[in-house]
């Protein structure tokens, strides 16, 4: 482990301990925030008792479907937009301001289109995530070095060979960024949809606990979401670093 | 849509500086944007035919929006959102640029902070909103805090990356001319990283707006977010669709302006 990682871990551990101390010594009111250790113990209790299993399965399966759909369709849409420069310039302002649209407002519309089932929530996560993938795809395709394209022409590669052997590998770091963001935004969309609108899943459980003044459950669930999302992101980050290092060597 | 990639591609590359070519290009661009908007309106109309209970059609919504723009009630809510948004935007821009410059300049702290910032950027902050409410209480401060939580991190990340990736020759020049840290910041650092910062501010702008609106949708009695959630709860589809349309127009208009600014700075 290098120095940067050690300092980083110290910073994180230090902040958690500081919050713990502030809570324990009563500087922060118990009604506002619970000590992190208490959140963790209660979370463990919830997980062991199986009370939240159903919510977990529901949320995660929705996120997974939204994620896969957004990555696949986002890549295809990005490739199409990239191939048509005029369409692209017309789309740019919309892509640039996309994230200020609270997609959740379309929940009632999706309910009337898809029925009162899991699909309205999946659509929210999907719509939130797909733009990240489209933008990343555009970025990646933009940054394929012209030299490589020339190389493909010199070797008289077919269009499919050029796409598979030249364009995709050259654009892959950007595509990977898109995949990471799409995962994050799928989570954000699905959880926010559950939180504000729907009647199930982890987001709903947190809002319900807030309304019922059940701080223990609320903070335990928040901690759970934070841990899971951070763990998945760190795993992707490490994998990405490894891929980049291999590229650097090759 | 009748789009001819080859032609526009060559227009892209050739870049004749004659006034007529420029004029033709901007005319074509206008036409393309118009076609895209027209296509979106057609899709909207189709969706409306499919589910008339959940949305109003384009023409009716336009009428309702104009009515709303003339009503006092709408402006009261818009002003409430505007105030919260303005404050959050100010705090996330100034704070974000300051923190980003500091973390970028001090390489070690930047390296320590980078993954933490990415993690903060990707966590679903909505789930933390109850905590924000408990800390700040109901009212404008919670909304502002939530907006800042959403908006500040992209500004920090973009600014920090810009400073870290700055051309070393520029910093060497500053040292050769023996500029003071203040002069270095204002004469070299900021002009060099400005385009990236504007990109960060654009993303920050969008996410701050999103944060404020979400904040208003949950546990608030004022603002456009409240109007939206209230429209859902009492099934006032007309006002709901119109507020969403106005919000979208505002977002796209601001996005267009910021994007144009960014393009100009990059040149």
Interface residues (C-beta under 8 A of the other chain):
Chain A: X4 X7 X8 X11 X12 X31 X32 X33 X83 X84 X85 X86 X87 X89 X90 X91 X92 X93 X94 X96 X97 X98 X99 X100 X101 X102 X104 X105 X107 X108 X109 X111 X112 X113 X180 X181 X183 X184 X187 X188 X191 X192 X195 X196 X197 X202 X203 X206 X207 X209 X210 X215 X218 X219 X221 X222 X225 X226 X229 X230 X233 X234 X237
Chain B: X1 X3 X4 X5 X8 X9 X12 X28 X29 X32 X33 X35 X36 X47 X50 X51 X53 X54 X55 X108 X111 X112 X113 X115 X116 X118 X119 X121 X122 X123 X124 X125 X126 X127 X128 X129 X130 X131 X133 X134 X135 X202 X203 X205 X206 X207 X209 X210 X213 X214 X217 X218 X225 X228 X229 X232 X237 X240 X244 X247 X248 X251 X252 X254 X255 X256 X258 X259
